[in-house]
Amino acid sequence: MPTFTTTRRGILGLIGGLAIFRSAPAVAVPDTFTLVPQLAVGQTLRYRLDQRTERNGALVQRAASRVSIAVVEALDAGWLARWTVQDTQLLDADPRMRPLLEALQHLWDGVPIDVVLDEAGRVAGVADMPGLRERMRESMDRLLAVVAKDPAMAPLDAHLRAALQPMLANEAYIAQAVLKEPGILLGAMGREYRVGEPLEVRTTVASPLGTGEIPILGRFDLRGVNGRGQLARLGWLMVVDRHTTARVVGGELQPSVDRLAGAAAVDATAALAGMDFDDRGDFDVDTATAWPTRVSHTRRIAGGDSSRTDSVEFSRLG
């Protein structure tokens, strides 16, 4: 295990000679630095991706994949990178949901996704949405053809079509679906860090349903630097404005709730008022390039007696 220097003076001494940490000129806070990646066309990084989902404390699924991200082109204000997920394996799952989960796990397997990164290495968006939608349509057709031929999965065909077809018409939903993992892996890029204490960030994130925005309070901190092992350890913690989240998401859900509830009136916003949201991550980054060597991220959403926890871990290969 590498030994990390965690004292304020020690960290300041170590990061002084690191090109990836630059003083943040836009912030009038002393000892604040921005993490700037050293990107170049031709770079390719490969990772093992482990994912785990729990609902109400019980395992729903555990899966593993190989992912790669390659810098393929320099843009006027950033970079074009290609993200690919391969060799997805469902390692464990709720037996009742296993056939459906196995089918869904392979929806994006082997499909290259072109992602725009800004100059600071942050995920900025999808490069070619029409092309991505077409590749998604082809992938869905292949998936549904496999499902239809398998007697064990054939009963799921109608449910899958009903769930997947609306995705093609919603660009925001497609973007969120394909950018989630790249956004987690590169989540520490281009951020500002204050040596010795967390630096708070107030911003907004897109609603999970893709039509509204939710205010968040995020905290980044530089936890330690290992000069010998060429690693910097960074942390992230995020909370949301509960009232606004309930109003935004509740408003998006209300039409669906009304259709399902029929004559029984259900206020989706009120039902979500007690929702709890916790989002945190740890990043180990290479101090020569700022590329992550290991990233772990956990998001937990709870409300009433229900909860869902999604855990993701990237480990660099090679």
N, C-alpha and C positions, 0 to 999 in steps of 0.2 A: 504494500500500500504506500503511495507517495505521501511524503510529509508536506503539509501546507503551512506556509507562514500566514498567520492570521492577525498579527498585531498591526495597528495602523501604520506605524513607522516602518515596519518591515515590508508591508505591502507597497507603500509608496516608494521604497527603495528599489524593489524588484520591478515594478511596472514602469519606472522611469526610462528603462532601456528597451521597452517592448514597443515595436512599431504598431501593434494592433490596438494599443491603448493610447488614445490621444486626448489632450485636454479638451473639454467640451466648451467651445468658445461662446455658445449661445446661452450658457447657464452661468449666472453670477454666483456660483456656489464653489468655494474652494475645494480642491482635491476631488473634483468631479471629472470623470473620464468617459469617453465614448469608445465602445468596442467596434473597431473597424476591420472587417475581414480583408485578407489579401487574396482577392479573386483573380483568376486568369482563365482565358479560353483554353480548353483541354483538360482542366481539372476534373477528376471523377472521384467521388467518395462513395464507399459502399458500407452499409450497416446491416446488422441484424435488428429486426423490429419485433419486439414482443408486445402483445396487446392482451388485456384482460378486462372483462366486463362483469360486474356484479350488480344484481338487483335485489334490494332488501337483504343484503348480506350474503346472498347465495350466488354461486358461480353461474353465469350465463354462458360465457365462452372464454377460451384461452387460445390464442393463435400466435403463429410465428411466421415471419416473411424475411426475404432479403430485399433491401431497397438500395437504389443507387441514385445519386444526383450528380449530373454532369453539367459544367458550364460550357455552353456551345456557341455563344455569340456575345460580343460586347455591344450594348445599345447606347444611344445618346445619353441616357440618364439611368444606366443600370446594366443588367445582364439578363440573358436568356438562359435558363437552366432547364434540363430535361430530367424529370422525376419518373422512376419506373419501379413498380413493386412486382416481385417475382417469387415463385416457389412458395406460395402461401399454404400453410398447413393448419388445420384446425386440430389443436392438441387435446382439447377437452371441451365439453359442452353439456348443457342440459339435454338429456336424451330426447325430451319432447320437442326441442327446437333444432336438434342437430341437422336434419336434412335441409331445413331452410337456411341455417347458418352456413352450412357447407356450400350451398349454392351461392349465397351472397358474398362469401369470402373471395370468390373467384371473379367477381364482376369486373374489378380493375386489374386483375393479375396479368402482367405482361403488356398493359396498355401504356404507352409513353405519354406523359403529360408535360407540355411545355409551360413553364412557370416564369413569370417576370419577377426579377429581384431588383430592388432599388440600389442606389450607389452604396448604401450602407449594408447591403446583403439581406435586407428584410424582404419577406414575401409580399409582393405588391399586387399580384393578380394572375389570372390565366392569360396566356399569350394569344391563344387562338380558340375562342369559344365555339364558333361554328364547327371547326375541325374536331374539337373535343366532343361536341355533342354527337357528331357523326360517328366517331370512334366508340362513344358510349352506346349509341344505338346498335352498332355492329356487335359489341360485346354483350349487350342485352339479348340480341337475337341468338347468339351462340349459346348463351346461358339457358335461355328458355327452350331451345332445341334439345339441349342435354336433359333438362328437367322433364320435358314431354316424353322422352324415350325411356326414362327410368321409372319403372312401376312404383318404386318406393317414394319418388318425388312427384310423380304426375299429378296427384291431388293438389299440389301446391301451385300448379301452373297459373290458375286464375288469380290466386292471391298475389303471386309475384308480379303478374302483369298489372294488376290494380295498383300495386305499391310502386312499381318502377316507371310506368309510363308517364305519370305526372311530373317526374323528375326532369324529363326531357324538355318540358315547357318552362322550367323555372331556372334561369341562368344563375340566380343567386344561390339556389340550393345546390346546383352542380358545382359552383365555385367553392362553396363551403365544404362539400363532400370531398373534393380532390385536394384542397389546400390545407386541410386540417393537419395532416401529418407533416408536410413540409414546413408549415407554420410553427409546429411544435419543435421540430429539429433545429430550425434557424431562429427560434424565439429570442435568443440572447443577442443576436446580431444587431449592430447599429444602436444599441441601447446605451443609456447613460448610467454610470455607477458612481457612487459616492464612497470613498474609502472610509471605513470606520462606522458607517451607519447606512440604513436603507435610504434609497431615493424614491420618493413617491411620484407616481405618474397618474394623472387623471385624464381619461380618454373615453372613447366609446368603442363597443364591439358590435358586430352585426348580430341580430337576433338569430337563434337557432333555426327559426322558420324563414329567415331570409328577407323579411320586408321592413323591419324596424331596427332601431339602434338602442343599445343599452349602456348607460353610463357605468364605468368601472373605476375602481381605485386599485392601481397596481403598485407593487413595491419590488424594486430590483436591489440586490446587494451583492457586492464583491466580497465573498466569504474568505478567500485565501488564494495565495499564489505559490506554486511549487516551481521554483526556478530550475531545479535539477531535472525534474520530470517534465518540464515545459508544459505545465498545466495551470489554468486558472479555474477556480471553482466559483460559480455564480448561482444566485438563488432568485426565485420569483414567487410572489404570492399575490393573488388577485381576489377581490371581493366585489360584489355588485350592489347597486342601489336596489334594494328589494322592492320598494314601492313602484319605481319606474319599470323594473323588470316585470312585475306582475301586470302592470297596465299595458305594456307593449306586447308581451307574449299572450296575455289573456285576450287582448283585442284581436290578435291574429288567430287564436284558437276558437273564438266565440262562434263563428259561422259553422265550424265542424261540430262543436258541442251542441249547437242548436239542432243540427240535423240528427245527431245521435240521440239527443234527449227527448226529441219530440215535444209533447205538451208539457213535460216537466221542465220548469225554468231553472237553469243552472248558470250562475255568474262565474265565468272562467277567471276573471280578474280577482274576485274575492277568494276563489278556491286556491289561487296561486299566492295569495298575500303572505302566507307563512313559509314560502319556499326559501330554502337555505342553499347557498352556492359557495363552493370552495374550489379554488383552482391554484395549484402550486407546482413548482418544478425545480429541478437541480440540473445544472449544466457544468460539465467539465470541458474546457476548450483548449485547443493547442495554442500555446502562446506565440508560436511562429506564424500561424496562418489564421487563427480564430475559428477554424473548423471544429465543430464539436467532436469529442472522442466518446462521450457518453452523455445521454440526456434521459432523465426520468421525469414523467409528468403525470399528475393525478387530478382528475376533475370529479367532484362529488356534488350531486344535486339531490336535495331531500325536501320533502314536503309532507306533513302529516305522518302517516305510517309508511310512506314509500320513499325509497332512495335508489339512486343509481350511481355507481362509481366506475369510471373508465380510467384505466392505467395504461401508460405507454412507456416503453423503454427502448432507446436506441443504443447499440453498442457497435463501435466502428470495427470493421473487418479489415485485415491485412495491414 
